[in-house]
Amino acid sequence: EATLDLAERRRIRSAIRELQRQELERDEETLASKRFRPERSSHRQDNKENWPQSRHLEEEQQAALAALSEQLEAITSVEELTKLLRAAGEYEERKLIRAAIRKLRAEEIEAATLAGNVQNSR
């Protein structure tokens, strides 16, 4: 309702400001409690049932990566590694394959440098 009394208007405005301030404080407290909540331990608590299963999957993934690493050691062609890279789906697999490609290219460069040095010395 409209009021003509200036003192009453001031009281209403100050009450509105106070309510807004209280609401802002509540929002800040909520934000702070969410921001400083420990992430890892709460996730582990929520996921207790699946934890052994996820650990088992992680171990399987590590074993698969170790096998892939051994397989990559046997490959001596950058083209073959590139084909594997394009077919790989997981980030960790692609990471290993890229490292193997870099290693092969470095070996090729080193061999070419050595061959160039031998030819220059003749």
ROPALUM-280370 format. One line per field, with one value per atom (N, C-alpha, C): residue number from 0; residue in three letters; chain; atom name; x, y, z. Coordinates in nm, 2 decimals, padded with zeros to 4 digits. Atoms other than C-alpha are relative to their C-alpha. Layout:
% ROPALUM-280370
seq: (NUM; ...)
type: (ALA; ...)
mol: (A; ...)
atom: (CA; ...)
east: (X; ...)
north: (Y; ...)
up: (Z; ...)
***
This chain:
% ROPALUM-280370
seq: (0; 0; 0; 1; 1; 1; 2; 2; 2; 3; 3; 3; 4; 4; 4; 5; 5; 5; 6; 6; 6; 7; 7; 7; 8; 8; 8; 9; 9; 9; 10; 10; 10; 11; 11; 11; 12; 12; 12; 13; 13; 13; 14; 14; 14; 15; 15; 15; 16; 16; 16; 17; 17; 17; 18; 18; 18; 19; 19; 19; 20; 20; 20; 21; 21; 21; 22; 22; 22; 23; 23; 23; 24; 24; 24; 25; 25; 25; 26; 26; 26; 27; 27; 27; 28; 28; 28; 29; 29; 29; 30; 30; 30; 31; 31; 31; 32; 32; 32; 33; 33; 33; 34; 34; 34; 35; 35; 35; 36; 36; 36; 37; 37; 37; 38; 38; 38; 39; 39; 39; 40; 40; 40; 41; 41; 41; 42; 42; 42; 43; 43; 43; 44; 44; 44; 45; 45; 45; 46; 46; 46; 47; 47; 47; 48; 48; 48; 49; 49; 49; 50; 50; 50; 51; 51; 51; 52; 52; 52; 53; 53; 53; 54; 54; 54; 55; 55; 55; 56; 56; 56; 57; 57; 57; 58; 58; 58; 59; 59; 59; 60; 60; 60; 61; 61; 61; 62; 62; 62; 63; 63; 63; 64; 64; 64; 65; 65; 65; 66; 66; 66; 67; 67; 67; 68; 68; 68; 69; 69; 69; 70; 70; 70; 71; 71; 71; 72; 72; 72; 73; 73; 73; 74; 74; 74; 75; 75; 75; 76; 76; 76; 77; 77; 77; 78; 78; 78; 79; 79; 79; 80; 80; 80; 81; 81; 81; 82; 82; 82; 83; 83; 83; 84; 84; 84; 85; 85; 85; 86; 86; 86; 87; 87; 87; 88; 88; 88; 89; 89; 89; 90; 90; 90; 91; 91; 91; 92; 92; 92; 93; 93; 93; 94; 94; 94; 95; 95; 95; 96; 96; 96; 97; 97; 97; 98; 98; 98; 99; 99; 99; 100; 100; 100; 101; 101; 101; 102; 102; 102; 103; 103; 103; 104; 104; 104; 105; 105; 105; 106; 106; 106; 107; 107; 107; 108; 108; 108; 109; 109; 109; 110; 110; 110; 111; 111; 111; 112; 112; 112; 113; 113; 113; 114; 114; 114; 115; 115; 115; 116; 116; 116; 117; 117; 117; 118; 118; 118; 119; 119; 119; 120; 120; 120; 121; 121; 121)
type: (GLU; GLU; GLU; ALA; ALA; ALA; THR; THR; THR; LEU; LEU; LEU; ASP; ASP; ASP; LEU; LEU; LEU; ALA; ALA; ALA; GLU; GLU; GLU; ARG; ARG; ARG; ARG; ARG; ARG; ARG; ARG; ARG; ILE; ILE; ILE; ARG; ARG; ARG; SER; SER; SER; ALA; ALA; ALA; ILE; ILE; ILE; ARG; ARG; ARG; GLU; GLU; GLU; LEU; LEU; LEU; GLN; GLN; GLN; ARG; ARG; ARG; GLN; GLN; GLN; GLU; GLU; GLU; LEU; LEU; LEU; GLU; GLU; GLU; ARG; ARG; ARG; ASP; ASP; ASP; GLU; GLU; GLU; GLU; GLU; GLU; THR; THR; THR; LEU; LEU; LEU; ALA; ALA; ALA; SER; SER; SER; LYS; LYS; LYS; ARG; ARG; ARG; PHE; PHE; PHE; ARG; ARG; ARG; PRO; PRO; PRO; GLU; GLU; GLU; ARG; ARG; ARG; SER; SER; SER; SER; SER; SER; HIS; HIS; HIS; ARG; ARG; ARG; GLN; GLN; GLN; ASP; ASP; ASP; ASN; ASN; ASN; LYS; LYS; LYS; GLU; GLU; GLU; ASN; ASN; ASN; TRP; TRP; TRP; PRO; PRO; PRO; GLN; GLN; GLN; SER; SER; SER; ARG; ARG; ARG; HIS; HIS; HIS; LEU; LEU; LEU; GLU; GLU; GLU; GLU; GLU; GLU; GLU; GLU; GLU; GLN; GLN; GLN; GLN; GLN; GLN; ALA; ALA; ALA; ALA; ALA; ALA; LEU; LEU; LEU; ALA; ALA; ALA; ALA; ALA; ALA; LEU; LEU; LEU; SER; SER; SER; GLU; GLU; GLU; GLN; GLN; GLN; LEU; LEU; LEU; GLU; GLU; GLU; ALA; ALA; ALA; ILE; ILE; ILE; THR; THR; THR; SER; SER; SER; VAL; VAL; VAL; GLU; GLU; GLU; GLU; GLU; GLU; LEU; LEU; LEU; THR; THR; THR; LYS; LYS; LYS; LEU; LEU; LEU; LEU; LEU; LEU; ARG; ARG; ARG; ALA; ALA; ALA; ALA; ALA; ALA; GLY; GLY; GLY; GLU; GLU; GLU; TYR; TYR; TYR; GLU; GLU; GLU; GLU; GLU; GLU; ARG; ARG; ARG; LYS; LYS; LYS; LEU; LEU; LEU; ILE; ILE; ILE; ARG; ARG; ARG; ALA; ALA; ALA; ALA; ALA; ALA; ILE; ILE; ILE; ARG; ARG; ARG; LYS; LYS; LYS; LEU; LEU; LEU; ARG; ARG; ARG; ALA; ALA; ALA; GLU; GLU; GLU; GLU; GLU; GLU; ILE; ILE; ILE; GLU; GLU; GLU; ALA; ALA; ALA; ALA; ALA; ALA; THR; THR; THR; LEU; LEU; LEU; ALA; ALA; ALA; GLY; GLY; GLY; ASN; ASN; ASN; VAL; VAL; VAL; GLN; GLN; GLN; ASN; ASN; ASN; SER; SER; SER; ARG; ARG; ARG)
mol: (A; A; A; A; A; A; A; A; A; A; A; A; A; A; A; A; A; A; A; A; A; A; A; A; A; A; A; A; A; A; A; A; A; A; A; A; A; A; A; A; A; A; A; A; A; A; A; A; A; A; A; A; A; A; A; A; A; A; A; A; A; A; A; A; A; A; A; A; A; A; A; A; A; A; A; A; A; A; A; A; A; A; A; A; A; A; A; A; A; A; A; A; A; A; A; A; A; A; A; A; A; A; A; A; A; A; A; A; A; A; A; A; A; A; A; A; A; A; A; A; A; A; A; A; A; A; A; A; A; A; A; A; A; A; A; A; A; A; A; A; A; A; A; A; A; A; A; A; A; A; A; A; A; A; A; A; A; A; A; A; A; A; A; A; A; A; A; A; A; A; A; A; A; A; A; A; A; A; A; A; A; A; A; A; A; A; A; A; A; A; A; A; A; A; A; A; A; A; A; A; A; A; A; A; A; A; A; A; A; A; A; A; A; A; A; A; A; A; A; A; A; A; A; A; A; A; A; A; A; A; A; A; A; A; A; A; A; A; A; A; A; A; A; A; A; A; A; A; A; A; A; A; A; A; A; A; A; A; A; A; A; A; A; A; A; A; A; A; A; A; A; A; A; A; A; A; A; A; A; A; A; A; A; A; A; A; A; A; A; A; A; A; A; A; A; A; A; A; A; A; A; A; A; A; A; A; A; A; A; A; A; A; A; A; A; A; A; A; A; A; A; A; A; A; A; A; A; A; A; A; A; A; A; A; A; A; A; A; A; A; A; A; A; A; A; A; A; A; A; A; A; A; A; A; A; A; A; A; A; A; A; A; A; A; A; A)
atom: (N; CA; C; N; CA; C; N; CA; C; N; CA; C; N; CA; C; N; CA; C; N; CA; C; N; CA; C; N; CA; C; N; CA; C; N; CA; C; N; CA; C; N; CA; C; N; CA; C; N; CA; C; N; CA; C; N; CA; C; N; CA; C; N; CA; C; N; CA; C; N; CA; C; N; CA; C; N; CA; C; N; CA; C; N; CA; C; N; CA; C; N; CA; C; N; CA; C; N; CA; C; N; CA; C; N; CA; C; N; CA; C; N; CA; C; N; CA; C; N; CA; C; N; CA; C; N; CA; C; N; CA; C; N; CA; C; N; CA; C; N; CA; C; N; CA; C; N; CA; C; N; CA; C; N; CA; C; N; CA; C; N; CA; C; N; CA; C; N; CA; C; N; CA; C; N; CA; C; N; CA; C; N; CA; C; N; CA; C; N; CA; C; N; CA; C; N; CA; C; N; CA; C; N; CA; C; N; CA; C; N; CA; C; N; CA; C; N; CA; C; N; CA; C; N; CA; C; N; CA; C; N; CA; C; N; CA; C; N; CA; C; N; CA; C; N; CA; C; N; CA; C; N; CA; C; N; CA; C; N; CA; C; N; CA; C; N; CA; C; N; CA; C; N; CA; C; N; CA; C; N; CA; C; N; CA; C; N; CA; C; N; CA; C; N; CA; C; N; CA; C; N; CA; C; N; CA; C; N; CA; C; N; CA; C; N; CA; C; N; CA; C; N; CA; C; N; CA; C; N; CA; C; N; CA; C; N; CA; C; N; CA; C; N; CA; C; N; CA; C; N; CA; C; N; CA; C; N; CA; C; N; CA; C; N; CA; C; N; CA; C; N; CA; C; N; CA; C; N; CA; C; N; CA; C; N; CA; C; N; CA; C; N; CA; C; N; CA; C; N; CA; C; N; CA; C; N; CA; C; N; CA; C; N; CA; C; N; CA; C; N; CA; C; N; CA; C)
east: (00.08; 00.00; 00.09; -00.07; 00.11; -00.02; 00.01; 00.18; 00.07; -00.05; 00.24; 00.10; -00.08; 00.43; 00.15; -00.14; 00.81; 00.07; -00.06; 00.91; -00.03; 00.04; 00.71; 00.07; -00.07; 00.86; 00.15; -00.14; 01.21; 00.01; 00.00; 01.13; -00.02; 00.03; 00.99; 00.12; -00.12; 01.30; 00.11; -00.11; 01.54; -00.03; 00.04; 01.34; 00.03; -00.03; 01.37; 00.15; -00.14; 01.74; 00.06; -00.04; 01.78; -00.03; 00.03; 01.60; 00.09; -00.09; 01.81; 00.14; -00.13; 02.13; 00.00; 00.01; 02.02; 00.00; 00.00; 01.94; 00.14; -00.13; 02.28; 00.10; -00.08; 02.45; -00.02; 00.04; 02.26; 00.06; -00.06; 02.37; 00.15; -00.14; 02.73; 00.04; -00.03; 02.73; -00.02; 00.02; 02.58; 00.12; -00.11; 02.85; 00.13; -00.13; 03.13; -00.01; 00.00; 03.01; 00.02; -00.02; 03.00; 00.15; -00.14; 03.34; 00.10; -00.10; 03.53; -00.03; 00.03; 03.38; 00.11; -00.10; 03.64; -00.06; 00.05; 03.59; 00.02; -00.04; 03.78; -00.07; 00.06; 03.66; -00.15; 00.14; 03.30; -00.04; 00.02; 03.32; 00.02; -00.03; 03.47; -00.11; 00.11; 03.20; -00.13; 00.11; 02.93; 00.01; -00.02; 03.08; 00.06; -00.06; 03.17; -00.03; 00.04; 02.98; 00.09; -00.07; 03.16; 00.15; -00.14; 03.50; 00.09; -00.08; 03.64; -00.01; 00.01; 03.50; 00.08; -00.08; 03.66; 00.14; -00.15; 03.99; 00.04; -00.03; 03.97; 00.01; -00.01; 03.90; 00.13; -00.12; 04.19; 00.12; -00.11; 04.42; 00.00; 00.00; 04.30; 00.05; -00.05; 04.36; 00.15; -00.15; 04.72; 00.06; -00.06; 04.78; -00.01; 00.02; 04.64; 00.11; -00.10; 04.87; 00.14; -00.13; 05.17; 00.02; -00.01; 05.09; 00.02; -00.01; 05.04; 00.15; -00.14; 05.38; 00.10; -00.09; 05.55; -00.02; 00.04; 05.37; 00.06; -00.06; 05.49; 00.15; -00.15; 05.85; 00.04; -00.03; 05.83; -00.02; 00.03; 05.70; 00.11; -00.11; 05.96; -00.04; 00.05; 05.74; -00.09; 00.08; 05.60; -00.14; 00.13; 05.32; -00.09; 00.08; 05.21; -00.05; 00.03; 05.22; -00.11; 00.10; 05.02; -00.14; 00.13; 04.75; -00.06; 00.04; 04.74; -00.06; 00.04; 04.71; -00.14; 00.13; 04.41; -00.11; 00.10; 04.24; -00.02; 00.01; 04.31; -00.11; 00.11; 04.02; 00.03; -00.03; 04.16; 00.12; -00.11; 04.38; 00.13; -00.13; 04.64; 00.07; -00.06; 04.68; 00.06; -00.05; 04.72; 00.13; -00.12; 04.97; 00.12; -00.10; 05.18; 00.05; -00.03; 05.16; 00.08; -00.08; 05.27; 00.14; -00.13; 05.56; 00.09; -00.07; 05.66; 00.04; -00.03; 05.64; 00.11; -00.10; 05.85; 00.14; -00.12; 06.11; 00.06; -00.04; 06.12; 00.06; -00.05; 06.16; 00.13; -00.13; 06.44; 00.11; -00.10; 06.62; 00.03; -00.02; 06.57; 00.09; -00.08; 06.71; 00.15; -00.14; 07.01; 00.07; -00.07; 07.08; 00.04; -00.03; 07.06; 00.12; -00.11; 07.30; 00.13; -00.12; 07.54; 00.05; -00.04; 07.53; 00.06; -00.06; 07.59; 00.14; -00.13; 07.88; 00.11; -00.09; 08.04; 00.03; -00.02; 07.99; 00.09; -00.08; 08.14; 00.15; -00.14; 08.45; 00.07; -00.07; 08.52; 00.04)
north: (-00.12; 00.00; 00.12; -00.12; 00.35; 00.08; -00.08; 00.57; 00.13; -00.14; 00.94; 00.04; -00.02; 00.92; -00.03; 00.02; 00.97; -00.09; 00.09; 00.80; -00.14; 00.13; 00.50; -00.06; 00.04; 00.48; -00.04; 00.03; 00.49; -00.13; 00.12; 00.21; -00.12; 00.11; 00.00; -00.03; 00.02; 00.06; -00.06; 00.06; -00.02; -00.15; 00.14; -00.34; -00.09; 00.07; -00.44; -00.02; 00.01; -00.37; -00.11; 00.10; -00.58; -00.14; 00.13; -00.87; -00.04; 00.03; -00.85; -00.03; 00.03; -00.84; -00.14; 00.14; -01.15; -00.11; 00.10; -01.33; -00.02; 00.00; -01.24; -00.08; 00.08; -01.37; -00.15; 00.14; -01.70; -00.06; 00.04; -01.73; -00.02; 00.01; -01.66; -00.12; 00.12; -01.92; -00.13; 00.12; -02.18; -00.02; 00.00; -02.10; -00.05; 00.03; -02.12; -00.14; 00.14; -02.45; -00.10; 00.09; -02.60; 00.01; -00.03; -02.44; -00.08; 00.06; -02.59; -00.14; 00.14; -02.93; -00.09; 00.09; -03.20; -00.09; 00.07; -03.35; -00.15; 00.13; -03.67; -00.09; 00.09; -03.81; -00.01; 00.01; -03.73; -00.09; 00.08; -03.89; -00.15; 00.13; -04.20; -00.05; 00.04; -04.21; -00.03; 00.02; -04.18; -00.13; 00.11; -04.45; -00.12; 00.11; -04.71; -00.13; 00.13; -04.99; -00.02; 00.02; -04.93; 00.01; -00.02; -04.86; -00.12; 00.12; -05.22; -00.03; 00.02; -05.25; 00.10; -00.11; -04.92; -00.03; 00.04; -05.03; -00.11; 00.12; -05.36; 00.05; -00.05; -05.17; 00.08; -00.08; -04.94; -00.09; 00.10; -05.24; -00.06; 00.06; -05.39; 00.09; -00.10; -05.07; 00.01; -00.01; -05.05; -00.12; 00.12; -05.41; 00.01; -00.02; -05.33; 00.10; -00.10; -05.02; -00.06; 00.06; -05.23; -00.09; 00.09; -05.49; 00.08; -00.09; -05.21; 00.06; -00.05; -05.06; -00.10; 00.10; -05.39; -00.02; 00.01; -05.42; 00.11; -00.12; -05.07; -00.01; 00.01; -05.16; -00.09; 00.09; -05.43; 00.06; -00.06; -05.20; 00.10; -00.09; -05.02; 00.09; -00.08; -04.84; 00.11; -00.12; -04.49; -00.02; 00.02; -04.58; -00.09; 00.09; -04.87; 00.06; -00.07; -04.66; 00.10; -00.10; -04.39; -00.07; 00.08; -04.65; -00.03; 00.03; -04.76; 00.12; -00.13; -04.40; 00.04; -00.03; -04.34; -00.09; 00.09; -04.65; 00.00; 00.00; -04.59; 00.09; -00.07; -04.47; 00.08; -00.06; -04.40; 00.10; -00.10; -04.10; -00.06; 00.06; -04.30; -00.09; 00.08; -04.54; 00.10; -00.10; -04.24; 00.06; -00.06; -04.09; -00.09; 00.10; -04.41; -00.01; 00.02; -04.44; 00.12; -00.12; -04.08; 00.00; 00.01; -04.13; -00.10; 00.10; -04.44; 00.06; -00.06; -04.24; 00.10; -00.10; -03.96; -00.07; 00.08; -04.22; -00.05; 00.05; -04.38; 00.11; -00.12; -04.04; 00.05; -00.05; -03.94; -00.10; 00.10; -04.27; 00.01; -00.02; -04.21; 00.12; -00.12; -03.86; -00.03; 00.03; -03.99; -00.09; 00.09; -04.27; 00.08; -00.08; -04.02; 00.10; -00.09; -03.78; -00.08; 00.09; -04.06; -00.04; 00.04; -04.17; 00.12; -00.12; -03.81; 00.03; -00.03; -03.77; -00.10; 00.10; -04.10; 00.03; -00.03; -03.99; 00.12; -00.12; -03.65; -00.02; 00.03; -03.80; -00.08; 00.07; -04.01; 00.10)
up: (00.00; 00.00; 00.00; 00.00; -00.06; 00.13; -00.12; 00.24; -00.02; 00.02; 00.26; 00.12; -00.11; 00.59; -00.03; 00.04; 00.52; 00.11; -00.10; 00.85; -00.02; 00.03; 00.77; -00.12; 00.12; 00.42; 00.03; -00.04; 00.58; 00.07; -00.07; 00.81; -00.09; 00.09; 00.53; -00.09; 00.08; 00.31; 00.08; -00.08; 00.60; 00.03; -00.02; 00.67; -00.12; 00.13; 00.30; -00.01; 00.01; 00.31; 00.10; -00.10; 00.63; -00.05; 00.05; 00.47; -00.12; 00.11; 00.16; 00.05; -00.06; 00.37; 00.06; -00.06; 00.57; -00.11; 00.11; 00.24; -00.06; 00.06; 00.10; 00.10; -00.09; 00.42; 00.00; 00.01; 00.40; -00.13; 00.13; 00.03; 00.01; -00.01; 00.12; 00.09; -00.09; 00.41; -00.08; 00.08; 00.17; -00.09; 00.10; -00.09; 00.07; -00.07; 00.17; 00.04; -00.04; 00.30; -00.11; 00.12; -00.05; -00.05; 00.05; -00.14; 00.08; -00.08; 00.15; 00.04; -00.03; 00.16; -00.06; 00.06; 00.12; -00.11; 00.11; -00.22; 00.00; 00.02; -00.22; 00.11; -00.11; 00.12; -00.02; 00.02; 00.05; -00.11; 00.12; -00.29; 00.04; -00.05; -00.13; 00.09; -00.09; 00.13; -00.08; 00.08; -00.13; -00.09; 00.10; -00.35; 00.07; -00.07; -00.09; -00.06; 00.06; -00.27; -00.12; 00.13; -00.60; 00.01; -00.01; -00.46; -00.03; 00.04; -00.48; -00.15; 00.15; -00.83; -00.08; 00.07; -00.94; 00.02; -00.02; -00.79; -00.08; 00.08; -00.97; -00.15; 00.14; -01.30; -00.02; 00.01; -01.23; -00.02; 00.01; -01.18; -00.14; 00.13; -01.50; -00.11; 00.10; -01.69; 00.01; -00.01; -01.55; -00.07; 00.06; -01.66; -00.15; 00.15; -02.01; -00.05; 00.04; -02.03; 00.00; 00.00; -01.93; -00.12; 00.12; -02.20; -00.13; 00.12; -02.46; -00.01; 00.00; -02.36; -00.05; 00.05; -02.42; -00.15; 00.14; -02.75; -00.08; 00.07; -02.85; -00.02; 00.01; -02.78; -00.12; 00.11; -03.05; -00.13; 00.13; -03.32; -00.03; 00.04; -03.52; -00.12; 00.11; -03.78; 00.05; -00.04; -03.73; -00.05; 00.07; -03.97; 00.08; -00.08; -03.76; 00.13; -00.12; -03.45; -00.02; 00.03; -03.62; -00.02; 00.01; -03.71; 00.13; -00.14; -03.35; 00.07; -00.06; -03.24; -00.04; 00.05; -03.46; 00.05; -00.04; -03.34; 00.15; -00.14; -02.97; 00.05; -00.05; -02.76; 00.13; -00.13; -02.42; 00.00; -00.01; -02.33; 00.03; -00.05; -02.15; -00.11; 00.11; -02.45; -00.11; 00.10; -02.69; 00.05; -00.06; -02.45; -00.02; 00.02; -02.46; -00.14; 00.14; -02.83; -00.05; 00.04; -02.89; 00.05; -00.05; -02.66; -00.08; 00.08; -02.86; -00.14; 00.12; -03.18; 00.01; -00.02; -03.04; 00.02; -00.02; -02.93; -00.13; 00.13; -03.27; -00.09; 00.09; -03.45; 00.05; -00.05; -03.21; -00.04; 00.04; -03.28; -00.15; 00.15; -03.66; -00.02; 00.02; -03.63; 00.05; -00.05; -03.42; -00.10; 00.09; -03.67; -00.13; 00.12; -03.96; 00.03; -00.03; -03.78; 00.01; 00.00; -03.71; -00.14; 00.13; -04.07; -00.08; 00.06; -04.18; 00.05; -00.06; -03.95; -00.06; 00.06; -04.08; -00.15; 00.14; -04.44; -00.01; 00.00; -04.37; 00.03; -00.04; -04.21; -00.11; 00.11; -04.52; -00.10)
***
